[in-house]
Amino acid sequence: MMGPVLRATLLKALVVLLAFGLLAPIIVVAIASFSGDGYLKFPPETFSTRWYARFLGDARWRSAIVNSVFIGLMTSALSTFLGFLTAYAMLRGNFRFKKVLASLLLTPVIVPHVITAVAVYFLSARLGVVGVRPWIAVAHTVVALPVVLVILQSALRTVDPALERAAMVCGCTRWGVFRRVVLPLAFPGIVSAALFSFLTSFDELVISIFLAGIRSETLPVRIWNSLLLEVEPTIAAVSTLLIAVTSVALGVDAVLRRVRG
């Protein structure tokens, strides 16, 4: 039988191997984005930032970035607002069918996005809102809300109800308790939920393909359309940007978790 030291060594080796397997494609894409060649190749023979310049100099790519950021910010604000009120009601409220409602709100995590996208598309076509950015943000909120709910329910569980009762005993109104006690204590969780809902919208492809149209092409949709026509190093530059945005958001969330701790 293996000793404890050998088992620990094998476990560490397995973890390192899995981490390398996850990071290797990201590293390959990041290196390929600095290729000076005229086509996608790894390893590149020369290095250059020409594909980043081409990416940022193309009006369609810039428009896709603006659309993704605008829709992502709207989705983040809407899903965080609704998710916070819902999570607070779920934890503090006492009403019938609470578990059923919670299951329904988490359904978008289970249902494949393509089914949600098809259903939302038919509704959007009838209403004539295909390509309308606020409506796309509403559709993204549907899939971002479960993520927000899970994060905020975890954050609000750390808020002691005794603090709220003590504030009310001291003469604070319900709105005052909500503003001066609940919100400050849950603030790191709120910011974390906002970041993850933004990333959910920023990386969403399937729903955006159905709803974006030509007017509101998002960055993932623009990448998809470019891959269908031609695979060029510009795609690697855009993918590296997406990885950088995700890494920054996760880094901010890690800092907030330390602050919360």
Helices and strands as residue ranges (DSSP letters): H 4-32, H 50-57, H 59-92, H 98-105, H 107-110, H 113-127, H 133-156, H 161-169, H 174-177, I 178-182, H 183-202, H 206-211, H 219-229, H 233-260
